[in-house]
Every structure is written in structure tokens, then in C-alpha cells.
Amino acid sequence: MLALLGGVLAVAPAAAEDRWILWERPVDLNTAAPGEWRRTQTFDAQRWCKGAMTTAINQNQLAGRKDGRLDPKAKIIEYQCQPEGERPQK
């Protein structure tokens, strides 16, 4: 019985840590100055957050292209996935 209870307690914190936040912030191409981080979506697992981040990066790169080159007026967005309760790295 104690082994079962110990197993349940060991799994419970892991389940609480499974929520991941996708963060984004704009980066000015002219000055390379980053803006403020903003929460965008919450996911039940890191893999879902990273998948959404990959999709967002691809969409952002396509939108920033003009005639096959990076448009200097384009808004570049930086993304990070972090566990719930943690803020993105600078």
C-alpha cells in the first residue's frame, strides 16, 4: 500500500508540471532590440508547445518575405516554450 501511495505522489507533481506556455516577443530588425515577452498559448505537454512554436516560426518567416528576400519592414518574432510558472530567458 505504501509503495502504491509513493508511486501516486511521485506522478502527481509531474502531471502538474506538464503545462507549457508559448511566449513571443517582437524584435526590431533595425536596432535588434527585443520587445516585451507576451504569453500566447498554454499546452498540456512540451511537445505540443514546441510544435506550435515551429508552426509560428514558419508562418512568421513566410510573412516576412518579399520577392524571396527578408522584407526590412517585416516584424520578426522570437518564441520560447517554458513550463508554466517560468518566464522566458532574456
N, C-alpha and C positions, 0 to 999 in steps of 0.2 A: 504494500500500500504506500509506503514512504517513497519507494522508487517511482511509482506512478505519479505521485504528487510532485516529486522533484522534476520529473520529465515535463509535466504540465507547466510548472513555474519556469523552467528553462525555455520553453517555447513561447510563453506569453510575452516577455519583453521583445523577442524577435518580431512577433506579429505587430507590435506597436511601432517598431522601427521601419516597417515596410512601406510607409508612406513617403513619397518623394515629391519634391516641388521643382517645377521647371521655372527658372528665373531668366530674365532677359534685361539687357541694358543697351541703349544706343551708344555708338562710338562715332565721334565726329572724324571724318576722313581727313579734313584739313589740319586739325590740331592733334589728332589721335587721343583726344580727351574723352574718357568714358563718362556716361551719364550715371544716373542712379539705378540700382537694381530694382526690378519690379517682379513680383510673383505673377505667374501666368496660369499655371495649371497644377493640380495635385494628382498623383498617380499612386496606385496600390503597390507598385514594385519599381525598382530601379530600372529594369529593362524597358518598361513602358515609358518611363520618363526619357531615357536615352533614345528610344525610337522616335518619340515626339520631337526631341531636340534635333535629331538628324533630319527629320522632315522640315522643321522650321529653318534650319541652316540652308538646306537645298532650296527652299522656296525664297528665302532672302537673297541668296546668290543669283537666282534666276531673275528676280525682280530688279536687282541692281545692275543688270547688263544692258548695254545699249550698243547695237551693231557688233556684238561679240566681245565688247570691252566693258570694263567696270565704269559705270557712269559716276563721275566725280560728285554728282549731286545726290547719289544714292545714300540711303540710310543703312549703315551697317549695324547689325545687331549681334551682340555677344550673348551666348547662352551658357547656363550651367544647371546641372541637376544636383540637388542637395537633399539629404534626408530632412524630413520635417523637423523643424526646430533649429536648423543650422542655416546661417546666412552664407551667401556665395563668397568665394575668395576674391580678393581685390585683384 
